[in-house]
Amino acid sequence: MTGTVFNVQRYSVHDGPGIRTTAFLKGCPLACSWCHNPEGIEPSREILVLADRCVGCLACVEACPQPAVDRPDGKPWTNRAICRICGRCVAACARGARKLVGREVTVEGLAQELERDRPFYEESGGGVTLSGGEPLMQADFALAVLELCRERGLHTALDTSGAAPTDVVVRAAALSDLVLFDLKQLDPDEHRSAVGAELGPILENLRAMDDVGVETWIRFPLIPGATDSRENVTALADTVLSLTNTRRIHVLPFHRTAADKYARLERSWRHDGLADASEGKAARAVEYLLTRGLDARLGG
């Protein structure tokens, strides 16, 4: 069995306890307008364009058999509707201005990569984390990796939006020592508009995962104008307090570090002009959640 991974990040300290290695799987069924990993949305490989490295030699234009690479303003541009991701433009670029993101890997191959830093996990109380995209979009592959890592004695964490069939969510929870569950917008209409999916099934999956009894940390992105209203933070507290085994919330302030990723994918970003979330507002959200009896933390 194989899966498609777009990054394996070693020495990660923000995806669970201790020092971890995080595998990012491609593909996500949601359409969060603020997504910080846009290269993880599409399930297949993609071409990245690093415009600052391009010298306009047009070798990529000549190499493309479609042709999917054009030069409307003297600089190469990719028509992604007809691009077959053959990689010829990448091979032709001597400056490394074009790159493929996404590689196919077997369950055993990924497990070996994740196990490489076992001494650091054992020393720090860390382990491995599956993230994305949405890792459960590649359900069979993700479950097999979690199971193999558990068999090898590695601490496993799953970073999920909960946008998957309930039976898959429950099986993944049973194979995980920790779940990082993203909650964004608790108003059904606002959720549908911002995320492109119904809120109800995601909350049902959160409750199903809570029933399994696995340790769960809620991740709450604080997006100015989208998730940061007092009403939404209050609804977040109410939702988490209705659970049995979950009390920890990490408030994640919005930042603009993803802007370059959208440019490299030749996509516009809806939040391109949005400023980073203020530390003051994020701190106030944490303070309010603490007053509700929740284990709220800033970042992480």
C-alpha positions in Angstrom: 0.0 0.0 0.0 1.3 3.5 -0.8 0.3 7.0 0.1 1.2 10.5 -1.0 3.2 12.7 1.4 4.3 16.3 0.8 6.6 16.8 3.7 8.2 14.8 6.6 9.3 17.4 9.2 11.8 16.2 11.7 12.5 17.8 15.1 8.9 19.2 15.3 7.9 20.6 18.7 4.4 22.0 17.8 2.5 18.8 16.8 2.2 17.0 20.2 4.5 16.5 23.2 8.3 16.2 23.0 10.4 16.1 19.9 8.4 14.6 17.0 8.5 13.8 13.3 5.4 14.9 11.5 4.4 13.4 8.2 2.1 15.6 6.1 -0.2 13.7 3.8 -1.7 15.3 0.7 -5.4 15.8 0.2 -8.1 17.6 2.1 -11.9 17.7 1.6 -12.2 21.1 3.2 -11.6 24.6 1.7 -10.5 26.8 4.6 -9.8 30.2 3.1 -6.9 30.7 5.5 -5.3 27.3 5.0 -1.6 27.4 5.9 -0.7 24.3 4.0 -2.2 24.9 0.6 0.2 22.4 -1.0 -1.7 19.8 1.0 -5.2 20.4 -0.3 -4.9 18.6 -3.7 -4.5 14.8 -3.3 -2.1 14.5 -6.3 1.4 15.9 -6.9 1.7 19.6 -7.9 4.2 21.9 -9.4 5.6 24.7 -7.3 7.1 27.8 -8.9 9.8 29.8 -7.1 9.6 33.0 -9.1 12.7 34.6 -7.5 14.8 31.9 -9.0 13.4 32.1 -12.5 15.7 33.9 -15.0 13.2 33.7 -17.9 15.3 31.2 -20.0 12.0 29.5 -21.0 13.5 26.0 -20.9 10.4 24.9 -19.0 8.2 26.2 -21.9 10.2 24.2 -24.4 10.2 21.0 -22.3 6.4 20.9 -21.6 4.7 18.4 -24.0 1.1 19.7 -23.5 1.9 22.6 -23.6 0.9 23.7 -20.1 3.6 26.3 -19.5 3.2 29.6 -21.2 4.9 33.0 -21.0 2.2 35.7 -21.2 4.4 38.4 -19.6 7.8 37.0 -20.4 7.8 34.8 -17.2 6.6 31.2 -17.3 3.1 30.5 -16.0 1.5 27.1 -15.6 -1.9 26.2 -16.9 -2.8 23.8 -14.2 -6.0 22.7 -15.9 -4.0 20.8 -18.5 -0.8 20.1 -16.7 -0.2 16.4 -16.3 2.5 16.8 -13.6 5.0 14.9 -15.8 7.9 16.8 -14.2 9.7 17.6 -17.5 9.6 21.3 -16.7 11.2 20.6 -13.3 14.0 18.6 -14.9 14.6 21.3 -17.5 15.0 24.1 -15.0 18.7 24.5 -14.2 17.9 27.2 -11.5 15.5 25.0 -9.4 12.7 27.5 -10.0 10.2 24.6 -10.5 9.7 21.8 -8.0 7.4 18.8 -7.6 5.6 18.6 -4.3 4.2 15.2 -3.2 5.9 11.8 -3.3 4.5 8.3 -3.2 5.8 6.2 -0.3 4.9 2.8 1.1 3.6 2.2 4.7 6.8 0.5 5.6 8.9 3.2 3.9 7.2 6.0 5.8 7.3 4.1 9.1 11.1 3.7 8.7 11.4 7.4 8.1 9.4 8.2 11.2 11.3 5.7 13.4 14.7 7.2 12.4 14.7 9.6 15.4 13.5 7.1 18.0 16.3 8.1 20.5 15.0 11.7 20.5 11.4 10.5 21.0 12.5 8.4 24.0 14.6 11.2 25.5 11.9 13.9 25.1 8.7 12.0 25.4 7.9 12.6 21.7 6.9 10.5 18.8 5.3 10.7 15.4 2.4 12.7 14.1 0.3 12.3 11.0 -1.0 15.6 9.6 -2.0 17.1 6.3 -4.0 18.2 4.4 -6.4 15.8 6.1 -4.5 12.6 6.8 -7.8 10.6 7.0 -8.5 11.4 3.4 -5.9 8.7 2.7 -7.7 6.5 5.4 -6.3 3.1 4.7 -2.8 4.3 4.3 -3.0 6.5 7.5 -4.5 3.7 9.6 -1.8 1.3 8.4 1.0 3.7 9.3 -0.5 4.4 12.7 -0.9 0.7 13.4 2.7 -0.1 12.4 4.1 2.8 14.5 2.1 1.6 17.5 3.4 -2.0 17.0 7.0 -0.6 17.0 6.4 1.2 20.3 6.2 4.8 19.0 3.9 7.4 20.5 1.4 8.2 17.8 -0.5 11.5 17.3 -3.2 12.3 14.7 -3.8 15.9 13.5 -7.3 15.9 12.0 -10.1 18.2 11.0 -12.6 15.4 11.7 -13.8 15.6 8.1 -14.0 11.8 7.5 -16.4 9.0 7.9 -17.2 8.3 11.6 -16.0 4.7 11.4 -12.6 5.8 10.1 -12.4 8.5 12.8 -13.1 6.0 15.5 -10.5 3.5 14.2 -7.9 6.2 13.9 -8.6 7.3 17.5 -8.1 3.8 18.7 -4.7 3.6 17.0 -3.6 7.1 18.4 -2.1 8.0 21.7 -3.1 11.6 21.1 -5.5 13.4 18.8 -5.1 17.0 17.7 -8.6 18.0 16.6 -9.1 21.2 14.7 -12.2 23.3 15.6 -12.6 26.5 13.6 -16.1 28.1 13.4 -19.0 26.9 15.6 -21.8 28.6 13.8 -23.1 26.2 11.1 -23.7 28.9 8.5 -20.4 30.6 9.1 -18.6 27.2 9.1 -20.2 26.3 5.8 -19.1 29.6 4.3 -15.5 29.6 5.7 -14.7 25.9 5.5 -16.9 24.6 2.7 -18.4 21.7 4.7 -21.2 21.1 7.2 -20.3 21.5 10.9 -22.7 18.8 12.2 -20.8 15.7 11.0 -17.5 17.1 12.3 -18.9 17.7 15.8 -20.4 14.1 15.7 -17.0 12.8 14.9 -15.4 14.8 17.7 -17.9 13.3 20.2 -17.3 9.8 18.8 -13.6 10.3 19.2 -14.2 11.6 22.7 -16.1 8.4 23.5 -13.1 6.3 22.6 -11.3 8.0 25.5 -8.1 9.0 23.6 -6.4 12.1 24.9 -7.5 15.0 22.6 -6.2 18.5 22.3 -8.4 21.0 20.5 -6.6 23.3 18.0 -8.4 26.6 17.4 -7.1 28.9 14.7 -7.8 32.5 15.6 -8.5 34.2 12.2 -9.4 37.9 12.3 -12.9 38.4 11.0 -13.5 34.7 10.6 -13.2 32.8 13.9 -12.2 35.5 16.5 -15.6 36.8 17.6 -16.5 36.5 21.2 -19.6 34.5 20.2 -17.4 31.9 18.5 -15.0 31.7 21.3 -17.9 31.2 23.7 -19.4 28.5 21.5 -16.0 26.8 21.4 -15.9 26.7 25.2 -19.5 25.4 25.4 -18.7 22.6 22.9 -15.5 21.4 24.6 -17.2 21.5 28.0 -19.9 19.2 26.7 -17.2 16.5 26.1 -16.1 13.9 28.6 -12.4 13.5 28.1 -11.3 16.7 26.4 -10.4 20.0 28.1 -7.2 21.2 26.5 -7.4 24.0 23.8 -4.5 25.5 21.9 -5.3 28.9 20.5 -3.3 29.4 17.2 -3.1 33.1 16.1 -3.3 33.7 12.4 0.0 34.6 10.6 0.9 35.4 7.1 3.7 32.9 6.6 1.6 30.9 4.1 1.5 33.8 1.6 4.6 32.6 -0.2 3.1 29.1 -0.6 0.1 30.4 -2.5 2.4 32.4 -4.8 4.4 29.3 -5.5 1.2 27.4 -6.4 0.3 30.4 -8.6 -2.9 30.9 -6.6 -4.4 34.0 -5.1 -5.0 34.1 -1.4 -8.2 35.5 0.0 -6.4 36.7 3.2 -3.4 38.2 1.4 -4.1 41.7 2.8 -5.0 40.4 6.3 -2.7 41.4 9.2 -1.4 38.8 11.7 -3.8 38.2 14.6 -2.9 40.5 17.5 -1.2 38.9 20.5 -3.6 40.8 22.8 -6.7 39.3 21.2 -5.3 35.8 21.3 -4.3 36.3 24.9 -7.8 37.5 25.8 -9.3 34.4 24.2 -7.0 32.2 26.2 -7.9 34.1 29.4 -11.6 33.7 28.7 -11.2 30.0 28.1 -9.3 29.6 31.3 -12.2 31.3 33.2 -14.4 28.6 31.8 -12.3 25.9 33.5 -10.5 24.8 30.3 -6.8 24.1 29.9 -6.2 26.8 27.4 -2.8 27.6 25.9 -1.4 30.1 23.4 0.2 28.4 20.4 1.6 24.9 20.1 
